[in-house]
Amino acid sequence: MQIFLVLLGAFIVFILSTLTGGGASLLLMPLVAVVVGVKAVAPVMAISIGLSSTSKVALFWKHIDWNLFLWLFPSTIVGSILGARLFASLSSDYLQILIGLLLVSTIFQFKKPSKPRFKVKAWHFAPMGLIVAFLSGLIGGVGPLMNSAYLNYGISKESLLGTRSANAILLHITKIISYAYFGYVTGEVLKYGILIGVTSMIAVYFGKLILAKISELFFRQIVVASMVLSGILMLWKNWDTIESII
């Protein structure tokens, strides 16, 4: 029954993730934690999101912006290895609170989604990718943290999903190798990671069918809404820490 509930949740979440440009990890983390434990969440999500990203790349291959991917390539590898290395030794509570606040603040940046306040250039993705990959390796997932950069760069909804997913494959493969090296990939982690990953690949296909029916403007709006929701969920999950600070 637990496996069924996790897979049903994964199916729904990954359809939503396809429509919103990411965020599956934040929505699934609480459910996965109940089943496999908090410490196994990061490697399970790395495996499952790596598989779902593979299906997105296949579906959106012709829309991938390879120039952006090349800017992200080295920083993604370095950042994810460093984050995975510190995964066991650092408390991630404060980092999750900071990321949550950044995600929630997106609503003020995109009051008019069709008119971004600043223009992001391709080379900006190198330092941003390093930071996001490090945080992803450290806490397991950062949701759609870079989506505002993709939107302000000016790419289409299909290009955002394809490029982001190509980079996600690189990110999560590096994280899986790092987690395995440090002893966090167990048989149970592999089982749940693969089951959720296969479910997500099916969900991505259905998500693509829905995506084709929505406009670019509406896509931007739901991406921003998903970023704010992800931030609220992250803050709620760490509410005890916030109360201790206050």
N, C-alpha and C positions, 0 to 999 in steps of 0.2 A: 504493500500500500504506500509506503514511504517513497519507493522508487517511482511508482505511478504518479504521485502528486508532484514530485520533483520534475519529472519529464513533462507533465501537463503544464506546469508552471513555466518550464523552459520553452515549450512550444509557443505559448502566448507571449512571453517576454521577448523572444527573438523575432517574432513577427513585428511587435512594436519597435524593437531595436532597429529593424530594417527601415521602418518608416521615419524614425527619428534620428538616424545617423549614429546610433550607438547607445550605450547606457545599460546594456543587458547585465553586465557584471554587478552593478549597484543594485539592480532590482532582484537578482537571483541570489546574491550573497547571503541574505538572512535565511532563505530556504535551504540552501546548501549547507550552511553552518549547523542547522538543526540536525541534519542527517549525518554529516561526516566530521563535524567539529570545526571550530573556528580556524585552527591552524592549517587545516587541509583545504580551506576555501580557495586560497590563492592558486595553488597548483591545479586544483580541479577546474577553476575558471580559465586558467591559462590553456589547458588542453581543450576545453569545450569551445572557447571563443576562437582559438586557433583553427578548429575545424569549421566553425560557422563562417569565419573570414575566408576560408578556402572556397566555400560555395559562393560567397559574394563576389570574390575575384573572378570566378568562372562566369558568373552571370553578368558582371559589369566590366569585363576585361577591356572592351574597346573604348571605355570611358575613362580609364585610368590615366592620370596625369603623371607620366614617368619622370618629368623634371622635378616635381615635388617629391616623388619617391626617392630620387637620388639625393636630394638635400636631407631627407630624413634618415637615410640608410645608416650612416656611421653613428649618428647620435643615438638612434634607437638601440643599436647593439650595446654601445657603451653604457647608456643609461639603464637599460634593463638588467645588465649584469651587476652593476653597482647596487641597484635597488634590491635584487634578489639576494645579494651578498649580505645586506643589512637586514633582511627580512626577519631573521630570528632574534636579532639583538636589540632592535629599537622599538619603542612604543609608537604606534602609528596614529594614536587618538588625535593628537594636536594637528597632524598633517591632514587627517580626514576632515577636521573642523575647518581648516583653512581652505581646503578644496571645496567643501560644501558652500562656504561663503562666496568663493569665486564663482561657482556655478549659479548661485542665487542672484548674484549681481548682474548676470547676463541680461536679466529683464530690463535693467536700466540702460544697458548698452544698445538694445535693440527695440527701442520704442517704436521705430519705424523700420521694420525688417528689410524693406526694399532699399533703404538708404543707410548703409553702414557708416559709422563715424570716421573710420580710418581705413586705409588701404594696406593690406598685408602683402608683402612681396615674398617670392619663393625662398630666398635665403633666410628669412625670418623663421622658417620651419626647422632649421637645424638646431638653434638653441632651444626653441620651444619643445622640439622632439626629445632632446636630451632630458629636459626637466620632467616631461610627462612620462617618458619611458622609465626614468628612475622612480618616480612616484608609483607607477603601475607595478614595477617589480617589488617595491617595498610594501605596499598595502593590498596588492592583488588586483586592483582595478580603479580607474579614476573617472569612469564614465565618459561622457562626451565633452571632456574638458577642452579639447582643441577644436571643437566644431565651430566656435565663433571665428577662429582664425581661418578655417576653410571657407566659411561663408563670406568673410571680408576679403578673401583672396579672389572671390568672384566665380567659383566653379559651379557647375550644374549639380542637381541632386544626385544624378547617376555617377558623375565624376567624383563627388564627395564620398559616396559609398564605396566605389571601386578603389580609389586612392587610399582612403582610410583603411580599407580591408587589406590591401596589399601590404601596407606598413604594419598592420596588426598581425599578419602572419609572421613577419620577421620578428616583431616584438615578442609574440607568444612562444615561438620556437626557441628564441634565446632564453626566455624565462623558464620554459620547461627543462631545457638542458641545465640551466643554472640550479633550479630547484632539485633536479635529479642528482646533480653533483653534490649538493649539500644535504641529501638524504630525505627530501620531503615528498618524493614521488613513490607512493606505496601501491600495492595491488588494488586497494579500495579507491585510492585517488584515480588510478587509471580507469577502473570500472566506471565510476561516476563521470569522469571527464569525457570518456568516449561515448557513453550513453547520452549524456546531455549534448555533446557535440553533434552526434548523428541526428538527434531530434532537432537541433538548431538548424542543420543543413536543410531539412525538410521545411522548417518554418520560414527560412530565408526565401525559398522559392515562392511561397504564398505571399510573403511580404512584397516581393518584386511585382507580383501581379497587381497588388493594391497600389504600389508606388506609381505605376504607369498611369494611374487614373487621377492623380492629384497634381496641382500646379506647383511651379517653382516657389511662388510666394507662400502658398499654404505649407509647403515643405519647410521653408525657412521658419515659419511661425511654429510648427510643431517641434522643430529642432530646438528652438529657443525654449519652448514650454517644457520639453523633456530635460533640458539642462537645468532649468529652475527646479523641476520636480526631483531630479537626481540630487541636487544640492540640498533640498529640504530633507530627503530621505537620509542623506549622509549626516546631516546635523541631528536629525531625530535619533539615529542609531548611536550617536555619541552624546546624547543629552546629559547623561550622568557626568561626563567630563566637563561639559559646558557649565552645569550647575556648580561643580566644584570650583571652577574658575570664578564664576560670579559670586 
